[in-house]
Amino acid sequence: MKKSATLLSFLFVFVMVCLAADLTGTYKGSIIFQERPLELTYKLKAEGEKLSGFIDTEYGEVPLFDGKINGSDFSYKIDIGNGPLEAKGKFMGDSIEITSNYAGTEVKNVFKRVVE
């Protein structure tokens, strides 16, 4: 019984690590910014429970910092000039869903994985 519990625990940890590793990649989509569409490209790198990368926009690259991964959930911060903006995400295999709060409004967007 003890061996089964140990094996099951190991399998669970292995699956969680694999899910985090699958988050690494490029995701594209758009948001509405100042009443017009803005194309965004997320370039993410998962390393265990740490997330790094940047968001590529027509205004330049915005680095992610303080990125964390917990199973299929993740979070990060970006600096958009007036302090850090926190965002949370959900990894869904071929896409990610990002939820952020900008100027008191919660915004949710989905970005599709780009096959490289």
C-alpha positions as CSV (number, residue, x, y, z in Angstrom):
1,M,0.0,0.0,0.0
2,K,2.8,2.4,0.9
3,K,4.5,1.7,-2.4
4,S,1.3,2.5,-4.3
5,A,0.9,5.8,-2.5
6,T,4.6,6.7,-3.2
7,L,4.2,5.8,-6.9
8,L,1.0,7.8,-7.2
9,S,2.6,10.8,-5.6
10,F,5.6,10.6,-7.9
11,L,3.3,10.3,-10.9
12,F,1.3,13.3,-9.8
13,V,4.5,15.4,-9.5
14,F,5.7,14.2,-12.9
15,V,2.4,15.2,-14.6
16,M,2.5,18.7,-12.9
17,V,6.1,19.2,-14.2
18,C,5.1,18.1,-17.7
19,L,2.2,20.5,-17.7
20,A,4.4,23.3,-16.7
21,A,7.0,22.4,-19.4
22,D,4.3,22.4,-22.1
23,L,3.5,26.1,-21.3
24,T,6.8,27.1,-23.0
25,G,6.1,28.5,-26.4
26,T,4.7,31.3,-28.5
27,Y,1.0,32.4,-28.2
28,K,-0.7,35.1,-30.4
29,G,-3.9,37.0,-30.1
30,S,-5.3,40.5,-29.8
31,I,-6.8,42.8,-27.2
32,I,-8.8,46.0,-27.4
33,F,-6.5,48.8,-26.3
34,Q,-7.6,52.5,-26.5
35,E,-10.6,51.5,-28.5
36,R,-8.7,49.6,-31.2
37,P,-7.2,46.1,-31.6
38,L,-3.7,45.5,-30.5
39,E,-1.9,42.4,-31.6
40,L,0.1,40.6,-28.8
41,T,2.6,37.8,-29.0
42,Y,3.5,36.0,-25.7
43,K,6.9,34.2,-25.7
44,L,6.9,32.1,-22.6
45,K,9.5,29.9,-20.9
46,A,8.6,27.6,-18.1
47,E,11.3,26.3,-15.7
48,G,9.8,24.2,-13.0
49,E,7.5,26.6,-11.1
50,K,9.0,29.7,-12.6
51,L,7.7,31.6,-15.7
52,S,9.7,34.1,-17.7
53,G,9.4,35.6,-21.1
54,F,8.0,38.7,-22.7
55,I,5.0,40.1,-24.6
56,D,5.8,41.5,-28.1
57,T,3.7,44.4,-29.2
58,E,3.8,47.1,-31.9
59,Y,5.2,49.4,-29.2
60,G,8.1,47.0,-28.3
61,E,8.8,44.1,-26.0
62,V,7.4,44.1,-22.4
63,P,9.3,41.7,-20.1
64,L,7.4,39.5,-17.6
65,F,8.7,39.3,-14.1
66,D,7.8,37.5,-10.9
67,G,6.3,34.7,-13.0
68,K,4.9,31.6,-11.2
69,I,3.4,28.3,-12.3
70,N,1.1,26.1,-10.3
71,G,-0.1,23.2,-12.4
72,S,-2.1,24.7,-15.3
73,D,-2.4,28.1,-13.5
74,F,0.2,30.8,-13.8
75,S,0.7,34.4,-12.9
76,Y,3.1,37.2,-13.8
77,K,3.7,41.0,-13.6
78,I,4.5,43.5,-16.3
79,D,5.5,47.1,-15.9
80,I,3.5,49.4,-18.3
81,G,4.9,52.7,-17.0
82,N,2.7,53.4,-14.0
83,G,3.6,50.5,-11.8
84,P,3.3,46.8,-12.1
85,L,0.2,45.2,-13.6
86,E,-0.6,41.7,-12.3
87,A,-2.1,39.0,-14.6
88,K,-3.2,35.5,-14.1
89,G,-3.5,32.8,-16.7
90,K,-4.7,29.3,-17.4
91,F,-2.8,26.9,-19.7
92,M,-5.2,25.0,-21.9
93,G,-2.9,23.0,-24.1
94,D,-3.1,24.8,-27.4
95,S,-4.0,28.2,-25.8
96,I,-3.7,30.3,-22.8
97,E,-6.3,32.5,-21.1
98,I,-5.0,35.7,-19.5
99,T,-7.0,37.6,-16.9
100,S,-5.8,41.1,-15.9
101,N,-7.3,44.1,-14.1
102,Y,-6.6,47.3,-15.9
103,A,-7.9,50.6,-14.5
104,G,-10.5,48.8,-12.4
105,T,-11.8,46.6,-15.3
106,E,-11.2,42.9,-15.4
107,V,-10.1,41.8,-18.9
108,K,-10.0,38.2,-20.1
109,N,-8.4,37.2,-23.4
110,V,-7.4,33.9,-25.1
111,F,-4.2,33.5,-27.0
112,K,-3.5,30.6,-29.4
113,R,-0.3,28.6,-29.5
114,V,1.8,29.2,-32.6
115,V,3.5,26.1,-34.0
116,E,7.2,27.0,-34.6
